[in-house]
């Protein structure tokens, strides 16, 4: 067999140890195991250990119908990538269609009963052919959409803060954090430093100090270690919050912009950028100001400082509701479920094949937070993010309508 592999210019199947599979990473496990399937098949003990490892990774993931279909498609995708011959790849692709269709109807029996293809009058022998071939086109379309959405960024990041706490990011979306041990976390690789042509001596690029603010307006300069913007008093209310943002112009000239953030009629619209301690204090101050309600719709929620702000709000009588992505909510370190179980803060998830990718919050029906910022330490410490904070009524009305519709749907 080895000679045949060499004759066809196909690499010899790599040898495998169980340690090679214990990556704690679902995607890496699939890639390694599929390429070494011959080794797994020959070694009964290795096959047993590999099966246990796979079961461990699957159990740690969200097992909603949508995510189950996503996992199945990922499995076939890795198997197809490991094939060396087109006929093998064609077999895997068709097997994916058949298995995905069977699972799809198994997860949703009502769909099988109400499926249009089963209702059309047709001879009995041809019915299975129609019920398989028609969903095949739909499954392919779903697979294409999932591939475009699910792996927009292939580069994953992981690091340790000074206190030794580890934060993991994965490539599932724009800022990509499924805080789970199994979804695409790979060791971080430092970016190569840019050197001038005349520089021939190897030198390490100086690293920025951890948690240091980036030079993005209106943040303080790099040399500033402490935040300039203070935190507002808890339960201060919307009027105090309006004065808070109006007063930022007087704290330091660096916070002044070309266009006034405070509009007529005591309305304001202010942009903040991350990573920045000041931006986070401004963001957190909006949550601190709440007196009645906080409606949250956010893709990822793993920041304990934000969770603590919500716990404090709950204790002073604020009604809080959270909508988040189903896969994110099931990940390691996610706060939504913990806040529900320990503090009675309700949350809902989308349970769809796509992502619930919104990132906004409405406080007391008078203030809106919206932007790219996920509620994660990974986002505020490392990512270039933004939030826009405003009390313009037309904006709040539109976002509140969307929140209410999603809450009713989920």
ROSE-293065 format. One record per residue (C-alpha): residue number from 1; x negated, y, z; residue in three letters. Coordinates in nm, 4 decimals, decimal comma. Example, Ala and Ser with C-alpha at 12.3 -4.5 7.8 and 13.67 -1.06 7.14 Angstrom:
BEGIN
DOPA; seq; c1; c2; c3; type
DOPA; 1; -1,2300; -0,4500; 0,7800; ALA
DOPA; 2; -1,3670; -0,1060; 0,7140; SER
# end
This chain:
BEGIN
DOPA; seq; c1; c2; c3; type
DOPA; 1; 0,0000; 0,0000; 0,0000; UNK
DOPA; 2; -0,2856; 0,2370; 0,0827; UNK
DOPA; 3; -0,4357; 0,1756; -0,2631; UNK
DOPA; 4; -0,0982; 0,2510; -0,4214; UNK
DOPA; 5; -0,0737; 0,5758; -0,2264; UNK
DOPA; 6; -0,4200; 0,6755; -0,3472; UNK
DOPA; 7; -0,3366; 0,5800; -0,7072; UNK
DOPA; 8; -0,0298; 0,8045; -0,7012; UNK
DOPA; 9; -0,2292; 1,0836; -0,5303; UNK
DOPA; 10; -0,0020; 1,0579; -0,2298; UNK
DOPA; 11; -0,1735; 1,1072; 0,1048; UNK
DOPA; 12; -0,1938; 0,8116; 0,3401; UNK
DOPA; 13; 0,0787; 0,8168; 0,6066; UNK
DOPA; 14; -0,0791; 0,9789; 0,9119; UNK
DOPA; 15; -0,1286; 0,7827; 1,2316; UNK
DOPA; 16; 0,0763; 0,8993; 1,5266; UNK
DOPA; 17; 0,0681; 0,9024; 1,9062; UNK
DOPA; 18; 0,3617; 0,9849; 2,1300; UNK
DOPA; 19; 0,1667; 1,2860; 2,2573; UNK
DOPA; 20; 0,1858; 1,4287; 1,9049; UNK
DOPA; 21; 0,5645; 1,4344; 1,9321; UNK
DOPA; 22; 0,5930; 1,5881; 2,2781; UNK
DOPA; 23; 0,5888; 1,9466; 2,1561; UNK
DOPA; 24; 0,9016; 2,0564; 2,3409; UNK
DOPA; 25; 1,0088; 2,1940; 2,0035; UNK
DOPA; 26; 1,2935; 2,0507; 1,7956; UNK
DOPA; 27; 1,1703; 2,1765; 1,4578; UNK
DOPA; 28; 0,8100; 2,0674; 1,5142; UNK
DOPA; 29; 0,9284; 1,7262; 1,6319; UNK
DOPA; 30; 1,1225; 1,6787; 1,3087; UNK
DOPA; 31; 0,8332; 1,7841; 1,0871; UNK
DOPA; 32; 0,5798; 1,5594; 1,2614; UNK
DOPA; 33; 0,8038; 1,2544; 1,2992; UNK
DOPA; 34; 0,9347; 1,2641; 0,9413; UNK
DOPA; 35; 0,5841; 1,2738; 0,7982; UNK
DOPA; 36; 0,4837; 0,9816; 1,0218; UNK
DOPA; 37; 0,7994; 0,7722; 0,9935; UNK
DOPA; 38; 0,5986; 0,4683; 0,8707; UNK
DOPA; 39; 0,3938; 0,4680; 1,1907; UNK
DOPA; 40; 0,7071; 0,4961; 1,4029; UNK
DOPA; 41; 0,8725; 0,2073; 1,2196; UNK
DOPA; 42; 0,5751; -0,0282; 1,2703; UNK
DOPA; 43; 0,5250; 0,0461; 1,6422; UNK
DOPA; 44; 0,8231; -0,0603; 1,8537; UNK
DOPA; 45; 0,6973; 0,1150; 2,1690; UNK
DOPA; 46; 0,6307; 0,4355; 1,9751; UNK
DOPA; 47; 0,9776; 0,4187; 1,8211; UNK
DOPA; 48; 1,1332; 0,3823; 2,1683; UNK
DOPA; 49; 0,9368; 0,6771; 2,3066; UNK
DOPA; 50; 1,0113; 0,8885; 1,9990; UNK
DOPA; 51; 1,3828; 0,8148; 2,0327; UNK
DOPA; 52; 1,3773; 0,9241; 2,3975; UNK
DOPA; 53; 1,1941; 1,2444; 2,3070; UNK
DOPA; 54; 1,4434; 1,3208; 2,0322; UNK
DOPA; 55; 1,7371; 1,2600; 2,2680; UNK
DOPA; 56; 1,5764; 1,4942; 2,5218; UNK
DOPA; 57; 1,5435; 1,7736; 2,2644; UNK
DOPA; 58; 1,8993; 1,7315; 2,1368; UNK
DOPA; 59; 2,0457; 1,7291; 2,4878; UNK
DOPA; 60; 1,8769; 2,0622; 2,5614; UNK
DOPA; 61; 2,0473; 2,2273; 2,2627; UNK
DOPA; 62; 2,3997; 2,3561; 2,2289; UNK
DOPA; 63; 2,6155; 2,0670; 2,1096; UNK
DOPA; 64; 2,9045; 2,2691; 1,9767; UNK
DOPA; 65; 3,0488; 2,1480; 1,6432; UNK
DOPA; 66; 2,8779; 2,4272; 1,4526; UNK
DOPA; 67; 2,5390; 2,3709; 1,6097; UNK
DOPA; 68; 2,5700; 1,9925; 1,5668; UNK
DOPA; 69; 2,6173; 2,0407; 1,1933; UNK
DOPA; 70; 2,3190; 2,2764; 1,1899; UNK
DOPA; 71; 2,1021; 2,0152; 1,3632; UNK
DOPA; 72; 2,2079; 1,7424; 1,1214; UNK
DOPA; 73; 2,1224; 1,9605; 0,8234; UNK
DOPA; 74; 1,7851; 2,0456; 0,9799; UNK
DOPA; 75; 1,7102; 1,6741; 1,0182; UNK
DOPA; 76; 1,7797; 1,6036; 0,6525; UNK
DOPA; 77; 1,5891; 1,9130; 0,5480; UNK
DOPA; 78; 1,2767; 1,7876; 0,7271; UNK
DOPA; 79; 1,3233; 1,4385; 0,5813; UNK
DOPA; 80; 1,3530; 1,5777; 0,2298; UNK
DOPA; 81; 1,0401; 1,7889; 0,2779; UNK
DOPA; 82; 0,8461; 1,4769; 0,3824; UNK
DOPA; 83; 0,9326; 1,2925; 0,0577; UNK
DOPA; 84; 0,6671; 1,2642; -0,2127; UNK
DOPA; 85; 0,8850; 1,1421; -0,5012; UNK
DOPA; 86; 1,1790; 1,3193; -0,6606; UNK
DOPA; 87; 1,3944; 1,0062; -0,6493; UNK
DOPA; 88; 1,3341; 0,9757; -0,2737; UNK
DOPA; 89; 1,4210; 1,3405; -0,2272; UNK
DOPA; 90; 1,7384; 1,2989; -0,4355; UNK
DOPA; 91; 1,8401; 1,0048; -0,2178; UNK
DOPA; 92; 1,7881; 1,2067; 0,1021; UNK
DOPA; 93; 1,9800; 1,5039; -0,0374; UNK
DOPA; 94; 2,2766; 1,2863; -0,1362; UNK
DOPA; 95; 2,2635; 1,1080; 0,1995; UNK
DOPA; 96; 2,2836; 1,4479; 0,3638; UNK
DOPA; 97; 2,5999; 1,5277; 0,1688; UNK
DOPA; 98; 2,7648; 1,2013; 0,2696; UNK
DOPA; 99; 2,6659; 1,2095; 0,6363; UNK
DOPA; 100; 2,7425; 1,5819; 0,6784; UNK
DOPA; 101; 3,0855; 1,5363; 0,5240; UNK
DOPA; 102; 3,1655; 1,2385; 0,7500; UNK
DOPA; 103; 3,0485; 1,4264; 1,0609; UNK
DOPA; 104; 3,2368; 1,7387; 0,9577; UNK
DOPA; 105; 3,5649; 1,5498; 0,9501; UNK
DOPA; 106; 3,4719; 1,3609; 1,2664; UNK
DOPA; 107; 3,4174; 1,6859; 1,4563; UNK
DOPA; 108; 3,7429; 1,8290; 1,3270; UNK
DOPA; 109; 3,9995; 1,5494; 1,2668; UNK
DOPA; 110; 4,2719; 1,8025; 1,1906; UNK
DOPA; 111; 4,0678; 1,9268; 0,8985; UNK
DOPA; 112; 4,0642; 1,5755; 0,7564; UNK
DOPA; 113; 4,4423; 1,5511; 0,7917; UNK
DOPA; 114; 4,5078; 1,8902; 0,6359; UNK
DOPA; 115; 4,2389; 1,8764; 0,3690; UNK
DOPA; 116; 4,3817; 1,9708; 0,0309; UNK
DOPA; 117; 4,2069; 1,6867; -0,1492; UNK
DOPA; 118; 4,3787; 1,4192; 0,0574; UNK
DOPA; 119; 4,7186; 1,5733; -0,0198; UNK
DOPA; 120; 4,6875; 1,5592; -0,3972; UNK
DOPA; 121; 4,8553; 1,2566; -0,5566; UNK
DOPA; 122; 4,5847; 1,0321; -0,6926; UNK
DOPA; 123; 4,5195; 0,6587; -0,7370; UNK
DOPA; 124; 4,3874; 0,4963; -0,4196; UNK
DOPA; 125; 4,0471; 0,3905; -0,5629; UNK
DOPA; 126; 3,9680; 0,7482; -0,6718; UNK
DOPA; 127; 4,0672; 0,9113; -0,3441; UNK
DOPA; 128; 3,7368; 0,8427; -0,1624; UNK
DOPA; 129; 3,5443; 0,9828; -0,4583; UNK
DOPA; 130; 3,7385; 1,3091; -0,4489; UNK
DOPA; 131; 3,7235; 1,3435; -0,0717; UNK
DOPA; 132; 3,3451; 1,3073; -0,0836; UNK
DOPA; 133; 3,2537; 1,5031; -0,3943; UNK
DOPA; 134; 3,4674; 1,8095; -0,3191; UNK
DOPA; 135; 3,3267; 1,8766; 0,0302; UNK
DOPA; 136; 2,9775; 1,8202; -0,1149; UNK
DOPA; 137; 2,9876; 2,1588; -0,2876; UNK
DOPA; 138; 3,0996; 2,3279; 0,0327; UNK
DOPA; 139; 2,8307; 2,1610; 0,2382; UNK
DOPA; 140; 2,5610; 2,2737; -0,0062; UNK
DOPA; 141; 2,6874; 2,6294; 0,0154; UNK
DOPA; 142; 2,6876; 2,6160; 0,3928; UNK
DOPA; 143; 2,3346; 2,4780; 0,3910; UNK
DOPA; 144; 2,2115; 2,7622; 0,1688; UNK
DOPA; 145; 2,3680; 3,0271; 0,3930; UNK
DOPA; 146; 2,2266; 2,8639; 0,7049; UNK
DOPA; 147; 1,8784; 2,8486; 0,5557; UNK
DOPA; 148; 1,8911; 3,2201; 0,4729; UNK
DOPA; 149; 2,0251; 3,3260; 0,8128; UNK
DOPA; 150; 1,8676; 3,0793; 1,0499; UNK
DOPA; 151; 1,5057; 3,1135; 0,9509; UNK
DOPA; 152; 1,4641; 3,4741; 0,8398; UNK
DOPA; 153; 1,1399; 3,5015; 1,0322; UNK
DOPA; 154; 0,9063; 3,2042; 1,0380; UNK
DOPA; 155; 0,6519; 3,3567; 1,2756; UNK
DOPA; 156; 0,7259; 3,2874; 1,6401; UNK
DOPA; 157; 0,5787; 3,4584; 1,9401; UNK
DOPA; 158; 0,5028; 3,3471; 2,2916; UNK
DOPA; 159; 0,3033; 3,5183; 2,5595; UNK
DOPA; 160; 0,2540; 3,5534; 2,9327; UNK
DOPA; 161; 0,3019; 3,8688; 3,1315; UNK
DOPA; 162; 0,0676; 3,9722; 3,4124; UNK
DOPA; 163; 0,2882; 3,8062; 3,6696; UNK
DOPA; 164; 0,2468; 3,4723; 3,4928; UNK
DOPA; 165; 0,6055; 3,4525; 3,3704; UNK
DOPA; 166; 0,6353; 3,3178; 3,0167; UNK
DOPA; 167; 0,8722; 3,4504; 2,7541; UNK
DOPA; 168; 0,9375; 3,2590; 2,4319; UNK
DOPA; 169; 1,0704; 3,3895; 2,1046; UNK
DOPA; 170; 1,1694; 3,1878; 1,7994; UNK
DOPA; 171; 1,2397; 3,2565; 1,4357; UNK
DOPA; 172; 1,6150; 3,2237; 1,4294; UNK
DOPA; 173; 1,7015; 3,5827; 1,3578; UNK
DOPA; 174; 1,5663; 3,9362; 1,3431; UNK
DOPA; 175; 1,4185; 3,9467; 1,6909; UNK
DOPA; 176; 1,4591; 3,5800; 1,7367; UNK
DOPA; 177; 1,4939; 3,4542; 2,0819; UNK
DOPA; 178; 1,6633; 3,1342; 2,1636; UNK
DOPA; 179; 1,5302; 3,1086; 2,5190; UNK
DOPA; 180; 1,4991; 2,7333; 2,4955; UNK
DOPA; 181; 1,2110; 2,4906; 2,5007; UNK
DOPA; 182; 1,3286; 2,3185; 2,1858; UNK
DOPA; 183; 1,3964; 2,5735; 1,9137; UNK
DOPA; 184; 1,0975; 2,6591; 1,7009; UNK
DOPA; 185; 0,8575; 2,7955; 1,9639; UNK
DOPA; 186; 0,5038; 2,7733; 1,8367; UNK
DOPA; 187; 0,1768; 2,8902; 1,9911; UNK
DOPA; 188; 0,1253; 3,2554; 1,9172; UNK
DOPA; 189; -0,1395; 3,3512; 1,6632; UNK
DOPA; 190; -0,3036; 3,6925; 1,6958; UNK
DOPA; 191; -0,2852; 3,9075; 1,3880; UNK
DOPA; 192; -0,6189; 3,9473; 1,2102; UNK
DOPA; 193; -0,7674; 4,2879; 1,2772; UNK
DOPA; 194; -0,8151; 4,5254; 0,9874; UNK
DOPA; 195; -1,1820; 4,6039; 0,9350; UNK
DOPA; 196; -1,3419; 4,8565; 0,7113; UNK
DOPA; 197; -1,5615; 4,7360; 0,4275; UNK
DOPA; 198; -1,8704; 4,8678; 0,6036; UNK
DOPA; 199; -1,7979; 4,6848; 0,9242; UNK
DOPA; 200; -1,9860; 4,3563; 0,9171; UNK
DOPA; 201; -2,0153; 4,2857; 1,2884; UNK
DOPA; 202; -1,7478; 4,0629; 1,4356; UNK
DOPA; 203; -1,5523; 4,2452; 1,6980; UNK
DOPA; 204; -1,2245; 4,1854; 1,8715; UNK
DOPA; 205; -0,9513; 4,4387; 1,8167; UNK
DOPA; 206; -0,8737; 4,6069; 2,1518; UNK
DOPA; 207; -0,5447; 4,4780; 2,2844; UNK
DOPA; 208; -0,2802; 4,7137; 2,4128; UNK
DOPA; 209; -0,2179; 4,6949; 2,7831; UNK
DOPA; 210; 0,0822; 4,4835; 2,8643; UNK
DOPA; 211; 0,4102; 4,6742; 2,9087; UNK
DOPA; 212; 0,2494; 4,9891; 2,7690; UNK
DOPA; 213; 0,4809; 5,2266; 2,5823; UNK
DOPA; 214; 0,4349; 5,2575; 2,2079; UNK
DOPA; 215; 0,3893; 5,5962; 2,0491; UNK
DOPA; 216; 0,7405; 5,6264; 1,9094; UNK
DOPA; 217; 0,9459; 5,9440; 1,9579; UNK
DOPA; 218; 1,0646; 6,0420; 2,2071; UNK
DOPA; 219; 0,8524; 5,8130; 2,4263; UNK
DOPA; 220; 0,5627; 5,9452; 2,6357; UNK
DOPA; 221; 0,2088; 5,9190; 2,4936; UNK
DOPA; 222; 0,0133; 5,5954; 2,5238; UNK
DOPA; 223; -0,1774; 5,7224; 2,8241; UNK
DOPA; 224; 0,1389; 5,7480; 3,0322; UNK
DOPA; 225; 0,1769; 5,4545; 3,2696; UNK
DOPA; 226; 0,4917; 5,5568; 3,4516; UNK
DOPA; 227; 0,8358; 5,6295; 3,3138; UNK
DOPA; 228; 0,9400; 5,9943; 3,3040; UNK
DOPA; 229; 1,3133; 5,9361; 3,2667; UNK
DOPA; 230; 1,4662; 5,8469; 3,6057; UNK
DOPA; 231; 1,7445; 5,5966; 3,6655; UNK
DOPA; 232; 2,0870; 5,7440; 3,7261; UNK
DOPA; 233; 2,2688; 5,6718; 4,0516; UNK
DOPA; 234; 2,4848; 5,3576; 4,0423; UNK
DOPA; 235; 2,8530; 5,4325; 3,9880; UNK
DOPA; 236; 2,7777; 5,7892; 3,8798; UNK
DOPA; 237; 3,0527; 5,7947; 3,6156; UNK
DOPA; 238; 3,0786; 5,9303; 3,2597; UNK
DOPA; 239; 3,0568; 6,2998; 3,3492; UNK
DOPA; 240; 2,7336; 6,2484; 3,5393; UNK
DOPA; 241; 2,6031; 6,0405; 3,2482; UNK
DOPA; 242; 2,6753; 6,3244; 3,0043; UNK
DOPA; 243; 2,4779; 6,5658; 3,2249; UNK
DOPA; 244; 2,2037; 6,3048; 3,2542; UNK
DOPA; 245; 2,1447; 6,2898; 2,8785; UNK
DOPA; 246; 2,1853; 6,6651; 2,8386; UNK
DOPA; 247; 1,9215; 6,7143; 3,1065; UNK
DOPA; 248; 1,6597; 6,4968; 2,9360; UNK
DOPA; 249; 1,5652; 6,7954; 2,7211; UNK
DOPA; 250; 1,4486; 6,9756; 3,0343; UNK
DOPA; 251; 1,2469; 6,6889; 3,1822; UNK
DOPA; 252; 0,9597; 6,7105; 2,9369; UNK
DOPA; 253; 0,9051; 6,8819; 2,5980; UNK
DOPA; 254; 0,8262; 6,5425; 2,4457; UNK
DOPA; 255; 1,1939; 6,4499; 2,4670; UNK
DOPA; 256; 1,3059; 6,7433; 2,2562; UNK
DOPA; 257; 1,4007; 6,6570; 1,8990; UNK
DOPA; 258; 1,4508; 6,8683; 1,5885; UNK
DOPA; 259; 1,8272; 6,8191; 1,6051; UNK
DOPA; 260; 2,0029; 6,8675; 1,9358; UNK
DOPA; 261; 2,1303; 6,5330; 2,0784; UNK
DOPA; 262; 2,4027; 6,7153; 2,2736; UNK
DOPA; 263; 2,6916; 6,8155; 2,0483; UNK
DOPA; 264; 2,9849; 7,0499; 2,0949; UNK
DOPA; 265; 3,2532; 6,9507; 2,3387; UNK
DOPA; 266; 3,0050; 6,7788; 2,5739; UNK
DOPA; 267; 2,9491; 6,4988; 2,3240; UNK
DOPA; 268; 2,6047; 6,3483; 2,2771; UNK
DOPA; 269; 2,4233; 6,0986; 2,0573; UNK
DOPA; 270; 2,0732; 5,9988; 2,1561; UNK
DOPA; 271; 1,8316; 5,7437; 2,0017; UNK
DOPA; 272; 1,5750; 5,5490; 2,2058; UNK
DOPA; 273; 1,3004; 5,3168; 2,0885; UNK
DOPA; 274; 1,1237; 5,0155; 2,2378; UNK
DOPA; 275; 0,8954; 4,9034; 2,3861; UNK
DOPA; 276; 0,9195; 5,1928; 2,6294; UNK
DOPA; 277; 0,9891; 5,2186; 3,0011; UNK
DOPA; 278; 1,1738; 5,5449; 2,9428; UNK
DOPA; 279; 1,3991; 5,3909; 2,6791; UNK
DOPA; 280; 1,4811; 5,1028; 2,9111; UNK
DOPA; 281; 1,5601; 5,3409; 3,1982; UNK
DOPA; 282; 1,7962; 5,5361; 2,9717; UNK
DOPA; 283; 1,9595; 5,2106; 2,8586; UNK
DOPA; 284; 1,9890; 5,0808; 3,2157; UNK
DOPA; 285; 2,1291; 5,4127; 3,3375; UNK
DOPA; 286; 2,4327; 5,3680; 3,1136; UNK
DOPA; 287; 2,5089; 5,0369; 3,2850; UNK
DOPA; 288; 2,4446; 5,1962; 3,6266; UNK
DOPA; 289; 2,6972; 5,4716; 3,5503; UNK
DOPA; 290; 2,9903; 5,2294; 3,5103; UNK
DOPA; 291; 3,2880; 5,2755; 3,7406; UNK
DOPA; 292; 3,5644; 5,0745; 3,5687; UNK
DOPA; 293; 3,4663; 4,8486; 3,2775; UNK
DOPA; 294; 3,1672; 4,7102; 3,0865; UNK
DOPA; 295; 3,2393; 4,5222; 2,7630; UNK
DOPA; 296; 2,9256; 4,3531; 2,6264; UNK
DOPA; 297; 2,8749; 4,1928; 2,2840; UNK
DOPA; 298; 2,5125; 4,0848; 2,2469; UNK
DOPA; 299; 2,3240; 3,8117; 2,0605; UNK
DOPA; 300; 2,0687; 3,7250; 2,3329; UNK
DOPA; 301; 2,0905; 3,7979; 2,7049; UNK
DOPA; 302; 1,7996; 3,6803; 2,9218; UNK
DOPA; 303; 1,6760; 3,9939; 3,1028; UNK
DOPA; 304; 1,7155; 3,9532; 3,4780; UNK
DOPA; 305; 1,6877; 4,3301; 3,5388; UNK
DOPA; 306; 1,9910; 4,3840; 3,3177; UNK
DOPA; 307; 2,1682; 4,0930; 3,4871; UNK
DOPA; 308; 2,1011; 4,2504; 3,8269; UNK
DOPA; 309; 2,2536; 4,5783; 3,7065; UNK
DOPA; 310; 2,5678; 4,3892; 3,6046; UNK
DOPA; 311; 2,5802; 4,2056; 3,9375; UNK
DOPA; 312; 2,5651; 4,5398; 4,1196; UNK
DOPA; 313; 2,8415; 4,6769; 3,8966; UNK
DOPA; 314; 3,0567; 4,3710; 3,9645; UNK
DOPA; 315; 3,0101; 4,4141; 4,3398; UNK
DOPA; 316; 3,1345; 4,7736; 4,3214; UNK
DOPA; 317; 3,4508; 4,6638; 4,1386; UNK
DOPA; 318; 3,3605; 4,7062; 3,7705; UNK
DOPA; 319; 3,5406; 4,4641; 3,5361; UNK
DOPA; 320; 3,2819; 4,3035; 3,3065; UNK
DOPA; 321; 3,3292; 4,0847; 2,9978; UNK
DOPA; 322; 3,0485; 3,9310; 2,7906; UNK
DOPA; 323; 3,0487; 3,7915; 2,4366; UNK
DOPA; 324; 2,7305; 3,6191; 2,3220; UNK
DOPA; 325; 2,6032; 3,3685; 2,0652; UNK
DOPA; 326; 2,6842; 3,0063; 2,1512; UNK
DOPA; 327; 2,3333; 2,8783; 2,0834; UNK
DOPA; 328; 2,1772; 3,1599; 2,2847; UNK
DOPA; 329; 2,4147; 3,1046; 2,5761; UNK
DOPA; 330; 2,3065; 2,7386; 2,5956; UNK
DOPA; 331; 1,9351; 2,8214; 2,5940; UNK
DOPA; 332; 1,6926; 2,8154; 2,8823; UNK
DOPA; 333; 1,6962; 3,1421; 3,0777; UNK
DOPA; 334; 2,0262; 3,2683; 2,9369; UNK
DOPA; 335; 2,2171; 3,4751; 3,1946; UNK
DOPA; 336; 2,5801; 3,4706; 3,0756; UNK
DOPA; 337; 2,6684; 3,1292; 3,2192; UNK
DOPA; 338; 2,4845; 3,2026; 3,5458; UNK
DOPA; 339; 2,6743; 3,5285; 3,5914; UNK
DOPA; 340; 3,0042; 3,3508; 3,5341; UNK
DOPA; 341; 2,9323; 3,0648; 3,7730; UNK
DOPA; 342; 2,7787; 3,2720; 4,0525; UNK
DOPA; 343; 2,9588; 3,6068; 4,0239; UNK
DOPA; 344; 3,2799; 3,5417; 3,8318; UNK
DOPA; 345; 3,1816; 3,7506; 3,5287; UNK
DOPA; 346; 3,3631; 3,5918; 3,2306; UNK
DOPA; 347; 3,1885; 3,5254; 2,9010; UNK
DOPA; 348; 3,2825; 3,3829; 2,5624; UNK
DOPA; 349; 3,0823; 3,2490; 2,2679; UNK
DOPA; 350; 3,1492; 3,2267; 1,8966; UNK
DOPA; 351; 3,1086; 2,8478; 1,8405; UNK
DOPA; 352; 3,0595; 2,8975; 1,4661; UNK
DOPA; 353; 2,7902; 2,7959; 1,2188; UNK
DOPA; 354; 2,6795; 3,1590; 1,1888; UNK
DOPA; 355; 2,5363; 3,3860; 1,4555; UNK
DOPA; 356; 2,7315; 3,6223; 1,6796; UNK
DOPA; 357; 2,4674; 3,8850; 1,6025; UNK
DOPA; 358; 2,6246; 4,2031; 1,7425; UNK
DOPA; 359; 2,4308; 4,4040; 1,9996; UNK
DOPA; 360; 2,6534; 4,6640; 2,1589; UNK
DOPA; 361; 2,8251; 4,7525; 2,4850; UNK
DOPA; 362; 3,1064; 4,9884; 2,5823; UNK
DOPA; 363; 3,1023; 5,1378; 2,9306; UNK
DOPA; 364; 3,4174; 5,2822; 3,0936; UNK
DOPA; 365; 3,5656; 5,3197; 2,7405; UNK
DOPA; 366; 3,3617; 5,6419; 2,7158; UNK
DOPA; 367; 3,0016; 5,5449; 2,6316; UNK
DOPA; 368; 2,8607; 5,3223; 2,3577; UNK
DOPA; 369; 2,5251; 5,1438; 2,3390; UNK
DOPA; 370; 2,4413; 5,0048; 1,9941; UNK
DOPA; 371; 2,1270; 4,9070; 1,8059; UNK
DOPA; 372; 1,8795; 4,6292; 1,7358; UNK
DOPA; 373; 1,7867; 4,5748; 2,1011; UNK
DOPA; 374; 1,8632; 4,2297; 2,2452; UNK
DOPA; 375; 1,8997; 4,2139; 2,6211; UNK
DOPA; 376; 1,5768; 4,0252; 2,6700; UNK
DOPA; 377; 1,2412; 4,0969; 2,8306; UNK
DOPA; 378; 1,0855; 3,9803; 2,5070; UNK
DOPA; 379; 1,2593; 4,2639; 2,3235; UNK
DOPA; 380; 1,1783; 4,5413; 2,5668; UNK
DOPA; 381; 0,8168; 4,4392; 2,6316; UNK
DOPA; 382; 0,6975; 4,3481; 2,2832; UNK
DOPA; 383; 0,9397; 4,4296; 2,0031; UNK
DOPA; 384; 0,9938; 4,7509; 1,8126; UNK
DOPA; 385; 1,3638; 4,7999; 1,8823; UNK
DOPA; 386; 1,6159; 5,0807; 1,8966; UNK
DOPA; 387; 1,9388; 5,1768; 2,0703; UNK
DOPA; 388; 2,1740; 5,4640; 2,0034; UNK
DOPA; 389; 2,3685; 5,5890; 2,3052; UNK
DOPA; 390; 2,6696; 5,8114; 2,2422; UNK
DOPA; 391; 3,0059; 5,9212; 2,3822; UNK
DOPA; 392; 3,1595; 6,0219; 2,0475; UNK
DOPA; 393; 3,5209; 5,8949; 2,0688; UNK
DOPA; 394; 3,5599; 5,7749; 1,7077; UNK
DOPA; 395; 3,2538; 5,5488; 1,7429; UNK
DOPA; 396; 3,3745; 5,4063; 2,0721; UNK
DOPA; 397; 3,7219; 5,3399; 1,9296; UNK
DOPA; 398; 3,5826; 5,1383; 1,6374; UNK
DOPA; 399; 3,3513; 4,9274; 1,8538; UNK
DOPA; 400; 3,6200; 4,8707; 2,1190; UNK
DOPA; 401; 3,8574; 4,7433; 1,8509; UNK
DOPA; 402; 3,5922; 4,5004; 1,7289; UNK
DOPA; 403; 3,5179; 4,3780; 2,0811; UNK
DOPA; 404; 3,8861; 4,3221; 2,1561; UNK
DOPA; 405; 3,9297; 4,1300; 1,8292; UNK
DOPA; 406; 3,6294; 3,9056; 1,8994; UNK
DOPA; 407; 3,7390; 3,8431; 2,2579; UNK
DOPA; 408; 4,0840; 3,7362; 2,1351; UNK
DOPA; 409; 3,9340; 3,5186; 1,8602; UNK
DOPA; 410; 3,6839; 3,3327; 2,0807; UNK
# end
